[in-house]
Amino acid sequence: MRILLTVLLLAIATSGYAQLSVDTFTTPMMAVTEDEADGFLPAPETITGNRLFGVDDTASSGNINNGMTCNLPTEDGGCILFYDFTTPFDITQGGTLGTMEFVVESLSGEISLALSVVDAETGVTANGVIEDLRVGVNRLPLADLLAFGGIFDPTRVDGFTVAFVNLVASSSVTLSEIRLVGGGGTPVSLDASSSSTFFDPSRDGEGVQFVLLPDGQTVVLTWYTYQNGEQLWLIGSGPITGGTAVLEMVRTEGADFGTAFVPADVVRSSWGVVEFSVLDCNRVSLQATPSEAGFVPVNLSMTRVVTANCDTLSASTPPPGAELGFEFSGTYFDPLRDGEGFQISIEEDGVTLVATWYTYLNGSPVWLIGAGTVTGSEVTMEMTITSGANFGPDFRPEDVLRQVWGTVRLNFLDCNTLEVDASPSLPGYEAIMLLLQKILPAQCR
């Protein structure tokens, strides 16, 4: 395999090339302008990381638009992408990063990936191979790279290439993102301020909320999405280590709204597994592997709805003027109404609150979302209900239909107890008042 990949790299390096379009290579701790990268198309904006650039040989075709697609019609064809830096680049970012992730959106046939990284000072090359790519996140630890011809220093990288080689004819791969993440260094630091709401701006209308529980080791993740035009929410909880948690996601149905809600009506079933990773305070990723029929694997990268400054964000130091501390974020429920609840995110300014209410109507799951400004211990917000979209690769933001559901007033008695006064305007729902508590109490200031 390594001989084949080396031959391919040499063949591509001496053939006529077709320049592909540009996409983003993500490095979470550094911003590089277009002028600081070498050989890329001009653009005025500052981007996170360096731009993706590539070539393909005559036996294959490729394009980079919303991700890079490499179509390989003949056996042993290939595509190659390369990055070139005008000055040496520390791919470890001071030892905090240690793994390169290749996020594959779709795949057919059998394809291998070869990474080749060059030391700017010595010219020594370090190589790594992922023998069989899969849909989802494919990881290649920098510690696994093999150097040839001397010592390779990852703090002075001049550039690197990524080659895709098909092992059978008519293979195809779509790569949506390449990123450097923690591993072999300092893990992502999490505290109560990390809990928030995340979405993909290009997939507006769905998203996730995650809460780090007061034990500092357990997350609750709720994913609000769709199935065949109807709302669907999935929930999972479990330990998080080094910024990553592997969670069994559960879907629920069967209950009704308001006074008609009966906990015994809630039917729970295993939906599948989500590998959830916190990349930094503003970015998360999901690799979903469903076990329920009718769903396909999906990989999502999401950003915080209200962007935070990762250098100053801390649960111990709420900003001046904050009405509520981050300890008010959490998952709230009524133990006598187990099976529904609220997830609350206090954002960086301490006055913006995002709330999602996970409940039911006539046996079907329903989620309502709203945001508002806190005054004292209270916030009143307009809640929105949605419909019309589909799951995963079939999701289109233009399909999302939004309606005003009504208003909800939240009043925090303390950081663990919440009063809810709901006033719907849509038919089929009734006004209701709830007294909720955190699933795991926090230490109130």
C-alpha positions as CSV (number, residue, x, y, z in Angstrom):
1,M,0.0,0.0,0.0
2,R,2.7,2.5,0.9
3,I,4.6,1.8,-2.3
4,L,1.5,2.4,-4.3
5,L,0.8,5.7,-2.6
6,T,4.4,6.9,-3.1
7,V,4.2,6.0,-6.8
8,L,0.9,7.9,-7.0
9,L,2.4,11.0,-5.4
10,L,5.3,11.0,-7.8
11,A,3.0,10.5,-10.8
12,I,0.8,13.4,-9.8
13,A,3.8,15.7,-9.1
14,T,5.0,15.3,-12.7
15,S,1.7,15.5,-14.6
16,G,-0.5,18.3,-15.9
17,Y,-2.8,19.6,-13.2
18,A,-6.2,21.1,-13.0
19,Q,-6.5,23.6,-10.1
20,L,-9.5,23.0,-7.9
21,S,-11.6,25.5,-6.0
22,V,-11.0,26.5,-2.4
23,D,-12.4,25.3,0.9
24,T,-11.3,25.6,4.5
25,F,-8.7,23.7,6.5
26,T,-9.6,24.2,10.1
27,T,-7.0,24.9,12.9
28,P,-8.8,25.9,16.0
29,M,-6.1,28.2,17.5
30,M,-4.8,30.3,14.6
31,A,-6.1,32.7,12.0
32,V,-4.2,33.0,8.8
33,T,-5.1,35.6,6.1
34,E,-5.1,34.8,2.4
35,D,-1.9,36.9,2.0
36,E,0.0,34.7,4.5
37,A,-0.7,31.5,2.5
38,D,1.2,30.8,-0.7
39,G,-0.4,30.1,-4.1
40,F,-4.0,30.5,-3.2
41,L,-6.8,32.5,-4.8
42,P,-7.1,36.1,-3.5
43,A,-9.8,36.8,-0.9
44,P,-10.2,39.8,1.4
45,E,-11.4,38.0,4.5
46,T,-9.5,36.4,7.3
47,I,-10.1,32.7,7.6
48,T,-9.4,30.2,10.4
49,G,-6.5,28.1,9.2
50,N,-5.2,27.9,5.6
51,R,-7.1,27.5,2.4
52,L,-7.5,24.1,0.7
53,F,-5.9,23.8,-2.7
54,G,-5.6,20.8,-4.9
55,V,-4.8,19.0,-8.2
56,D,-6.1,15.8,-9.8
57,D,-4.7,13.4,-12.4
58,T,-6.1,12.6,-15.7
59,A,-7.7,9.4,-14.5
60,S,-9.9,11.1,-11.9
61,S,-12.0,14.2,-11.4
62,G,-12.5,16.3,-8.4
63,N,-14.0,19.5,-7.2
64,I,-14.0,21.5,-3.9
65,N,-17.2,23.4,-3.2
66,N,-19.1,22.4,-0.1
67,G,-16.5,19.8,0.5
68,M,-14.1,18.1,-1.9
69,T,-15.4,15.3,-4.1
70,C,-13.0,12.9,-5.7
71,N,-14.4,10.5,-8.3
72,L,-12.1,7.7,-9.3
73,P,-13.4,5.8,-12.3
74,T,-10.5,3.4,-12.7
75,E,-8.6,1.2,-10.3
76,D,-5.5,2.8,-8.7
77,G,-6.6,6.3,-9.7
78,G,-6.3,9.1,-7.2
79,C,-6.8,12.7,-6.2
80,I,-4.3,14.8,-4.3
81,L,-4.7,18.0,-2.2
82,F,-1.9,20.0,-0.9
83,Y,-1.2,22.9,1.5
84,D,1.7,25.2,1.2
85,F,2.8,27.7,3.9
86,T,5.0,30.8,3.2
87,T,6.5,30.4,6.7
88,P,7.0,27.3,8.9
89,F,3.8,26.3,10.6
90,D,3.5,24.5,14.0
91,I,0.8,21.9,13.4
92,T,0.9,21.0,17.1
93,Q,0.1,24.6,18.2
94,G,2.4,24.5,21.1
95,G,1.6,20.9,21.9
96,T,-2.1,21.3,22.3
97,L,-3.0,19.6,19.1
98,G,-2.1,16.0,18.2
99,T,-4.6,14.5,15.8
100,M,-5.6,15.2,12.2
101,E,-9.2,14.5,11.5
102,F,-10.6,13.9,8.0
103,V,-14.4,14.2,7.9
104,V,-15.9,12.1,5.1
105,E,-19.4,13.1,4.1
106,S,-20.0,10.2,1.7
107,L,-18.0,7.2,0.3
108,S,-18.5,4.5,-2.3
109,G,-16.1,1.7,-3.1
110,E,-12.8,1.4,-1.2
111,I,-10.5,4.3,-0.8
112,S,-7.3,4.8,1.2
113,L,-5.7,8.1,2.4
114,A,-2.1,9.0,2.6
115,L,-0.8,12.1,4.4
116,S,2.7,13.4,3.7
117,V,4.1,16.3,5.9
118,V,7.3,18.1,5.2
119,D,9.8,19.7,7.7
120,A,10.6,23.1,6.3
121,E,14.2,23.2,7.7
122,T,15.4,19.7,6.9
123,G,13.1,18.6,4.1
124,V,12.4,15.4,6.0
125,T,9.0,13.9,5.2
126,A,6.7,12.2,7.6
127,N,4.0,9.9,6.3
128,G,0.8,8.3,7.6
129,V,-1.8,6.1,6.0
130,I,-5.5,5.4,6.8
131,E,-6.0,2.1,5.0
132,D,-9.8,2.2,4.7
133,L,-11.7,5.4,4.9
134,R,-15.2,5.4,6.4
135,V,-18.0,7.8,6.4
136,G,-17.6,10.1,9.4
137,V,-14.5,11.2,11.3
138,N,-11.2,9.4,10.3
139,R,-8.4,10.1,12.8
140,L,-4.7,10.0,12.1
141,P,-2.6,10.9,15.3
142,L,0.5,12.9,14.5
143,A,2.4,10.5,16.8
144,D,1.7,7.7,14.3
145,L,3.5,9.6,11.4
146,L,6.7,7.8,10.2
147,A,9.7,10.0,9.3
148,F,12.0,9.0,6.5
149,G,15.6,10.4,6.0
150,G,16.1,12.0,9.4
151,I,14.2,13.6,12.3
152,F,10.8,15.3,11.5
153,D,9.9,18.4,13.6
154,P,6.1,19.0,13.5
155,T,6.6,22.6,14.8
156,R,8.1,23.7,11.4
157,V,5.9,22.3,8.7
158,D,6.3,23.8,5.3
159,G,3.3,22.0,3.8
160,F,1.6,18.7,3.4
161,T,-0.3,16.6,0.9
162,V,-3.3,14.4,1.2
163,A,-3.7,11.7,-1.4
164,F,-6.8,9.6,-2.0
165,V,-6.3,6.2,-3.8
166,N,-9.1,3.9,-4.9
167,L,-8.6,0.2,-4.4
168,V,-11.5,-0.8,-6.7
169,A,-12.9,0.9,-9.8
170,S,-15.7,3.5,-9.7
171,S,-14.9,4.7,-6.2
172,S,-15.8,8.2,-4.9
173,V,-15.2,10.2,-1.7
174,T,-16.6,13.5,-0.5
175,L,-14.4,15.2,2.1
176,S,-16.2,17.9,4.0
177,E,-13.5,19.0,6.4
178,I,-9.9,18.6,7.5
179,R,-9.0,19.7,11.0
180,L,-6.4,19.6,13.7
181,V,-7.7,18.7,17.2
182,G,-6.4,18.0,20.7
183,G,-4.6,14.8,21.3
184,G,-1.2,14.0,22.8
185,G,-1.3,17.4,24.4
186,T,-3.5,19.6,26.6
187,P,-7.2,18.5,26.3
188,V,-10.0,20.9,25.8
189,S,-10.9,22.4,29.2
190,L,-14.6,22.3,30.1
191,D,-16.6,23.9,32.8
192,A,-20.2,25.2,33.3
193,S,-19.5,28.0,30.8
194,S,-19.0,25.4,28.1
195,S,-22.7,24.5,28.2
196,S,-24.5,26.1,25.2
197,T,-26.5,25.8,22.1
198,F,-24.8,25.1,18.7
199,F,-25.8,25.0,15.1
200,D,-24.5,25.0,11.6
201,P,-25.3,28.3,9.9
202,S,-25.7,26.5,6.5
203,R,-28.2,24.1,8.2
204,D,-30.2,26.8,10.1
205,G,-33.3,25.2,11.7
206,E,-31.7,22.3,13.6
207,G,-29.0,22.1,16.3
208,V,-27.8,20.7,19.6
209,Q,-27.6,21.8,23.2
210,F,-25.1,20.3,25.6
211,V,-24.8,20.7,29.3
212,L,-21.8,19.8,31.4
213,L,-23.3,18.5,34.7
214,P,-22.0,19.8,38.0
215,D,-19.8,16.7,38.5
216,G,-17.6,18.1,35.7
217,Q,-17.4,14.7,34.0
218,T,-20.8,14.1,32.5
219,V,-22.6,15.7,29.6
220,V,-26.2,15.7,28.5
221,L,-26.6,16.2,24.8
222,T,-30.0,17.0,23.1
223,W,-30.2,17.1,19.3
224,Y,-33.2,18.8,17.8
225,T,-33.8,17.8,14.2
226,Y,-36.5,16.2,11.9
227,Q,-37.8,13.1,10.4
228,N,-40.0,13.2,7.2
229,G,-41.0,16.8,7.9
230,E,-41.8,16.3,11.5
231,Q,-39.9,17.4,14.6
232,L,-37.6,14.8,16.3
233,W,-35.5,15.2,19.4
234,L,-32.8,12.8,20.6
235,I,-31.1,12.8,24.0
236,G,-28.1,11.1,25.5
237,S,-25.8,11.4,28.5
238,G,-22.5,10.0,29.5
239,P,-18.9,10.7,30.5
240,I,-16.7,13.1,28.6
241,T,-12.9,12.7,28.4
242,G,-10.5,15.0,26.6
243,G,-13.4,16.8,25.1
244,T,-15.1,13.7,23.5
245,A,-18.1,11.7,24.6
246,V,-19.6,8.6,23.0
247,L,-23.3,8.7,23.8
248,E,-26.2,6.3,23.2
249,M,-29.0,8.5,21.9
250,V,-32.6,7.8,22.8
251,R,-35.7,8.9,21.1
252,T,-39.0,9.2,22.9
253,E,-42.6,9.4,21.9
254,G,-46.1,8.4,23.0
255,A,-47.0,11.2,25.5
256,D,-49.1,14.4,25.2
257,F,-48.9,18.0,26.2
258,G,-49.7,19.8,29.4
259,T,-52.2,18.3,31.8
260,A,-52.6,15.3,29.4
261,F,-48.9,14.3,29.9
262,V,-48.6,11.0,31.6
263,P,-45.0,9.7,32.3
264,A,-46.1,6.1,31.8
265,D,-47.0,7.0,28.2
266,V,-43.5,7.9,27.2
267,V,-42.0,5.2,25.0
268,R,-38.1,5.2,24.9
269,S,-36.1,3.5,22.2
270,S,-32.4,3.4,21.3
271,W,-31.7,5.5,18.2
272,G,-28.0,4.9,17.8
273,V,-24.7,6.4,18.9
274,V,-23.2,9.9,18.6
275,E,-19.6,10.7,19.1
276,F,-19.6,14.2,20.3
277,S,-16.5,16.4,20.5
278,V,-15.9,19.8,21.9
279,L,-13.2,21.4,19.7
280,D,-13.1,24.7,21.5
281,C,-15.6,26.9,23.3
282,N,-17.3,27.9,20.0
283,R,-17.1,24.6,18.0
284,V,-18.4,21.1,18.4
285,S,-18.7,18.1,16.1
286,L,-21.0,15.2,15.9
287,Q,-20.5,11.8,14.2
288,A,-23.8,10.0,14.3
289,T,-24.2,6.3,13.6
290,P,-27.9,5.4,13.8
291,S,-29.2,1.9,14.5
292,E,-32.8,2.7,13.8
293,A,-34.1,2.0,10.3
294,G,-34.8,5.0,8.1
295,F,-31.7,7.0,9.2
296,V,-28.2,7.2,7.7
297,P,-24.9,8.2,9.3
298,V,-24.2,11.9,9.4
299,N,-21.3,14.2,10.4
300,L,-22.0,17.7,11.6
301,S,-19.7,20.6,12.6
302,M,-21.5,23.3,14.6
303,T,-20.7,26.7,16.1
304,R,-22.0,28.4,19.2
305,V,-25.2,30.4,18.5
306,V,-23.8,33.3,20.5
307,T,-20.1,33.4,19.8
308,A,-17.8,33.6,22.9
309,N,-14.3,34.7,23.6
310,C,-12.5,31.5,24.4
311,D,-9.6,33.3,26.1
312,T,-11.9,35.0,28.7
313,L,-14.8,32.6,29.0
314,S,-14.8,31.0,32.4
315,A,-17.5,29.7,34.8
316,S,-15.7,31.4,37.8
317,T,-15.6,34.9,36.3
318,P,-19.0,36.0,34.9
319,P,-18.7,39.3,32.9
320,P,-19.7,42.7,34.5
321,G,-23.4,43.2,34.3
322,A,-24.3,39.5,34.2
323,E,-27.7,38.7,35.6
324,L,-27.2,35.0,36.0
325,G,-24.0,32.9,36.4
326,F,-23.2,29.9,34.2
327,E,-24.4,27.6,37.0
328,F,-27.9,28.4,35.9
329,S,-27.3,26.5,32.7
330,G,-28.6,23.0,32.8
331,T,-31.3,20.4,32.2
332,Y,-34.5,21.0,34.2
333,F,-37.4,18.6,34.7
334,D,-40.3,17.7,37.0
335,P,-39.6,14.2,38.5
336,L,-43.4,13.6,38.4
337,R,-43.3,14.4,34.6
338,D,-40.2,12.4,33.7
339,G,-39.8,12.2,30.0
340,E,-40.0,15.9,29.1
341,G,-38.0,19.0,30.2
342,F,-36.1,22.2,29.4
343,Q,-32.5,22.7,28.5
344,I,-31.2,26.2,29.4
345,S,-28.0,27.9,28.2
346,I,-26.7,31.1,29.8
347,E,-24.5,32.7,27.2
348,E,-21.2,34.6,27.7
349,D,-22.7,38.0,28.5
350,G,-24.7,36.5,31.4
351,V,-28.0,38.2,30.2
352,T,-28.7,36.2,27.0
353,L,-30.6,32.9,27.6
354,V,-31.4,30.2,25.1
355,A,-34.1,27.7,26.1
356,T,-35.4,24.6,24.4
357,W,-38.5,22.8,25.6
358,Y,-38.6,19.1,24.8
359,T,-42.2,17.8,25.0
360,Y,-45.0,16.1,23.0
361,L,-48.3,16.6,21.2
362,N,-50.7,13.7,20.5
363,G,-47.9,11.2,21.0
364,S,-45.3,12.9,18.7
365,P,-42.2,14.6,19.9
366,V,-42.2,18.4,19.9
367,W,-39.5,20.9,20.6
368,L,-39.9,24.6,21.1
369,I,-37.0,27.1,21.1
370,G,-36.6,30.7,22.1
371,A,-34.1,33.3,23.3
372,G,-34.4,36.3,25.5
373,T,-32.7,38.8,27.8
374,V,-32.7,38.1,31.5
375,T,-33.8,40.8,34.0
376,G,-33.1,39.9,37.6
377,S,-34.1,36.3,37.8
378,E,-36.7,36.4,35.0
379,V,-36.9,36.2,31.2
380,T,-39.9,36.2,29.0
381,M,-39.4,34.9,25.5
382,E,-41.3,34.1,22.3
383,M,-41.1,30.4,21.5
384,T,-40.9,29.1,18.0
385,I,-42.1,25.7,16.6
386,T,-40.8,24.3,13.3
387,S,-41.7,21.6,10.7
388,G,-41.0,20.7,7.1
389,A,-37.4,19.5,7.1
390,N,-35.8,16.1,6.9
391,F,-32.8,14.3,8.5
392,G,-29.1,14.3,7.7
393,P,-28.1,14.7,4.0
394,D,-31.8,15.4,3.1
395,F,-32.0,18.5,5.4
396,R,-32.4,21.8,3.6
397,P,-32.8,25.0,5.6
398,E,-35.3,26.4,3.1
399,D,-37.7,23.5,4.0
400,V,-37.9,24.7,7.6
401,L,-41.3,26.2,8.4
402,R,-41.4,28.4,11.5
403,Q,-44.4,29.4,13.6
404,V,-44.7,31.5,16.7
405,W,-45.9,29.0,19.3
406,G,-46.5,31.6,22.1
407,T,-44.6,32.9,25.1
408,V,-42.8,31.4,28.1
409,R,-41.8,33.2,31.2
410,L,-39.0,31.6,33.2
411,N,-38.3,32.6,36.8
412,F,-35.3,31.1,38.6
413,L,-35.9,30.6,42.3
414,D,-32.2,29.6,42.5
415,C,-29.7,28.0,40.2
416,N,-31.4,24.6,40.6
417,T,-35.2,25.5,40.6
418,L,-37.1,27.0,37.8
419,E,-40.7,28.2,37.5
420,V,-42.3,28.0,34.0
421,D,-45.4,29.9,32.9
422,A,-46.3,29.0,29.4
423,S,-48.9,30.8,27.3
424,P,-49.4,29.2,23.9
425,S,-51.1,30.9,20.9
426,L,-51.4,27.9,18.7
427,P,-54.4,25.6,18.9
428,G,-53.9,22.1,20.4
429,Y,-51.9,23.5,23.3
430,E,-53.0,24.7,26.7
431,A,-51.5,27.3,29.2
432,I,-49.6,25.5,31.9
433,M,-47.4,26.3,34.9
434,L,-44.5,24.0,35.9
435,L,-42.0,23.9,38.7
436,L,-38.8,22.2,37.6
437,Q,-35.5,21.2,39.1
438,K,-32.1,20.4,37.8
439,I,-31.4,16.7,37.1
440,L,-28.2,17.1,39.1
441,P,-28.0,20.1,41.5
442,A,-25.3,22.7,41.1
443,Q,-23.5,24.9,43.8
444,C,-25.3,28.2,43.7
445,R,-23.3,31.4,44.5
